Amino acid sequence: MITLAQSIEWLRRSADGEATDMTRADQRCASKIRCRVRVNFNCINRCALAALPMLLERWLPGGRREGWEYVALNPTRPDRHLGSFRINVRTGRWADFATGDRGSDVVSLAAYLSHLKQSEAAEKLAGMLGIAPEARYGR
């Protein structure tokens, strides 16, 4: 049986096109391990929600709190006036009422602001928060 570290190394080398010295059974085992690692969106969203005011000040400088909402200029378009781009700091829901763009959590906001896929944004956000991005699924 191979270790997790060996499986990860095999996956890295096979993705790079390098020859591997693993047996067929070891390759199947490594593939199963790879399939079981998934981004844990719920955990990342919960942790990010706790740090949301700090994250918003970093991502959207110049914004301000209005009740439970953070109002800022939308950096993804030429926005000149505060008011149309809002983030609820209790729930993480956000919307740009000028364009109709919206999302339901902090990961979707991070993906929108950085032009990434949600899984990529979740991994990046987990790194910023110092938490593991993956959850292990299995039998």
C-alpha positions as CSV (number, residue, x, y, z in Angstrom):
1,M,0.0,0.0,0.0
2,I,1.2,3.5,-0.8
3,T,1.2,6.5,1.5
4,L,-0.8,9.7,0.9
5,A,2.5,11.6,0.3
6,Q,3.5,9.1,-2.4
7,S,0.0,9.4,-4.0
8,I,0.3,13.2,-4.1
9,E,3.8,13.0,-5.6
10,W,2.6,10.5,-8.2
11,L,-0.4,12.8,-9.1
12,R,2.0,15.8,-9.4
13,R,4.4,13.9,-11.7
14,S,1.7,12.4,-13.8
15,A,0.1,15.8,-14.3
16,D,3.5,17.1,-15.4
17,G,3.8,14.3,-17.9
18,E,6.7,12.6,-16.1
19,A,7.0,8.8,-16.1
20,T,6.0,7.1,-12.9
21,D,7.2,3.9,-11.3
22,M,3.9,3.1,-9.5
23,T,2.1,-0.2,-10.1
24,R,-1.4,-0.2,-11.6
25,A,-3.0,-0.9,-8.2
26,D,-1.1,2.0,-6.6
27,Q,-2.3,4.3,-9.5
28,R,-5.9,3.3,-8.8
29,C,-5.5,4.0,-5.1
30,A,-3.9,7.4,-5.8
31,S,-6.8,8.3,-8.1
32,K,-9.3,7.4,-5.4
33,I,-7.5,9.6,-2.9
34,R,-7.5,12.4,-5.4
35,C,-11.3,12.1,-6.0
36,R,-12.0,12.2,-2.2
37,V,-10.4,15.6,-1.6
38,R,-12.9,18.4,-2.1
39,V,-13.0,22.0,-1.2
40,N,-15.0,22.5,2.0
41,F,-17.0,25.6,1.0
42,N,-19.2,25.6,4.2
43,C,-16.2,25.7,6.5
44,I,-14.4,28.4,4.5
45,N,-17.6,30.5,4.3
46,R,-18.1,30.3,8.1
47,C,-14.6,31.3,8.8
48,A,-14.6,34.0,6.2
49,L,-17.9,35.4,7.5
50,A,-16.3,35.8,11.0
51,A,-13.5,37.8,9.4
52,L,-15.7,39.6,6.8
53,P,-15.3,43.2,8.0
54,M,-11.5,42.8,7.9
55,L,-11.6,41.2,4.5
56,L,-13.9,43.9,3.1
57,E,-11.6,46.7,4.2
58,R,-8.7,44.9,2.5
59,W,-10.6,44.0,-0.7
60,L,-12.7,47.2,-1.0
61,P,-10.8,50.1,0.6
62,G,-12.8,53.3,0.8
63,G,-16.1,51.6,1.6
64,R,-18.2,52.2,4.7
65,R,-20.6,50.5,7.0
66,E,-24.3,51.4,6.7
67,G,-26.1,49.3,9.3
68,W,-25.5,45.6,8.5
69,E,-24.2,46.4,5.0
70,Y,-20.8,47.4,3.7
71,V,-21.1,49.8,0.8
72,A,-18.2,50.3,-1.6
73,L,-17.2,51.0,-5.2
74,N,-17.2,48.0,-7.4
75,P,-13.6,47.4,-8.6
76,T,-14.7,45.2,-11.5
77,R,-16.3,48.1,-13.3
78,P,-15.8,51.9,-13.6
79,D,-17.9,52.7,-10.5
80,R,-17.8,56.4,-9.3
81,H,-20.5,56.5,-6.6
82,L,-21.1,54.5,-3.5
83,G,-24.4,52.9,-3.1
84,S,-25.0,50.2,-5.8
85,F,-22.4,47.7,-4.6
86,R,-23.4,46.3,-1.1
87,I,-22.4,43.4,1.1
88,N,-24.4,42.2,4.1
89,V,-21.8,41.7,6.8
90,R,-24.0,39.2,8.8
91,T,-24.9,36.9,6.0
92,G,-22.2,37.5,3.3
93,R,-24.8,38.1,0.6
94,W,-23.7,40.7,-1.9
95,A,-25.1,42.5,-4.9
96,D,-24.3,45.1,-7.4
97,F,-27.6,46.7,-8.1
98,A,-26.3,48.6,-11.2
99,T,-25.3,45.4,-13.1
100,G,-27.4,42.7,-11.4
101,D,-24.4,40.7,-10.3
102,R,-25.0,39.0,-6.9
103,G,-24.0,36.2,-4.7
104,S,-24.9,34.4,-1.5
105,D,-21.6,34.0,0.3
106,V,-18.1,35.2,0.9
107,V,-16.5,32.7,-1.5
108,S,-18.7,33.9,-4.4
109,L,-17.7,37.5,-3.5
110,A,-14.0,36.6,-3.5
111,A,-14.4,34.8,-6.9
112,Y,-16.3,37.8,-8.4
113,L,-13.7,40.3,-7.2
114,S,-10.7,38.3,-8.3
115,H,-12.2,36.9,-11.5
116,L,-11.6,33.3,-10.4
117,K,-13.6,30.1,-10.3
118,Q,-15.3,29.5,-6.9
119,S,-13.1,26.6,-6.1
120,E,-10.0,28.6,-6.8
121,A,-11.3,31.5,-4.8
122,A,-12.2,29.2,-1.9
123,E,-8.6,27.8,-1.8
124,K,-7.1,31.3,-2.0
125,L,-9.5,32.5,0.8
126,A,-8.6,29.5,3.0
127,G,-5.0,30.4,2.6
128,M,-5.7,34.0,3.6
129,L,-7.5,32.7,6.7
130,G,-4.9,30.1,7.6
131,I,-7.3,27.1,7.3
132,A,-7.2,23.9,5.3
133,P,-9.3,24.3,2.1
134,E,-10.3,20.6,1.8
135,A,-12.6,18.3,3.5
136,R,-12.1,14.5,3.3
137,Y,-14.9,12.4,2.1
138,G,-14.9,8.7,2.1
139,R,-16.4,5.6,3.6
